[in-house]
Every structure is written in C-alpha cells, then in structure tokens.
Amino acid sequence: MFQASSSELQKAKRGLAKFLKEEHGFVGVGLSLGSTGQQEIVVFVAEETSPVLAKVPTEWQGLAVRTEVSGFPRKY
C-alpha cells in the first residue's frame, strides 16, 4: 500500500464507485484512515447479504478497501 495524494484518492474513489454503481445493494464510497493510519476506501452497502459484497475488491489502485453496512439511503 502507498500514501496517495488527494487527487489520486479522489480518482480511485470515483473509479471504484463507477465499477460498483450498478450492483444491487451498493450505497456509496468514502475515504477513511484505517486502524493503522493508512488511507483506505470504504464501500457502503445496504445489507450484510447485499450481492455487491461479492464484487468489492480488497484493494483498488494500491489502496486498501473495506466494506461497511450502512443500510438503505433515506431522504430527510
């Protein structure tokens, strides 16, 4: 893994979102610092059983990827 610049992080995030956007259960993508302080991409999914989980890579463009169950988006 490497420390990416802000523009590289945004480009990787957009690319992964584009890759997953049509998958059932995909909610969104964010950026975070992992438990070791390394930059990572977070993929938000609707449920623990969402089919998109099978397509989420563990690494994308040199960055770690993790998933988080966020539920379905709601309007306020």
N, C-alpha and C positions, 0 to 999 in steps of 0.2 A: 504494500500500500504506500501511497505517497501523499504529501501535503499539496493539495491543488489550490490554484489561485481562485479568487471569487468568480471570475468569468468561466473557468474550467468547471467549477462546481455547478454553476447555473446551466452550462451546456450539458453536462452529464445528467442533471436532474431533468431537464427538458427532454433529452433523448430517451431516458427510461420511461417518462410519462407517456411519450408518444408510442413507445413499444408496447405499453400495457393498457393504453386508454380504452381499447375496445373489449377488454376482458371483463367478464361478469364478476362483480364484487370489488372492482378497483375503485378506490375513492380518491386517492391523490398521492402526491410525492412531496417530501420535505427534506430539509437538510438538518443535520444534528452533529453533535460531538459524541462519539461513543464512550464507553466506560473507561477506555484507555486514553481519551483525549484526541483520538483520531477522527477526522472528518468522515461522515458517513451519509448515505442516502437512506431515508426512511420511506417505505411504501406503506400507505394506509389502505387497509382492506375492510370491507363491510363486516365480515363474519369469519370465525375460525374455520369454517367449511367453504369459504369462497374459492371457486375454481382458479382464480387468478394466482393463488399461492403456489400452484404447480409451475407457473411461468416466471416467478420472481427469482432472478439470479442472486447468488450470494455475493457477487462482485460485479460492478459495472464501471467500465473505463478506469480501472485501477482503484475504485473506491468500494469500501465495504457497503453492503446493502442489508438492511434488516426490515422486518415487517412488523406492523403494529395494527391490531384490530381497533378500529375507531368507530365502528357502527356506520349506519347509513347517514348521509348528509341530511340536515334539516334546515328549513328556512325559518328564520325568526321574525 
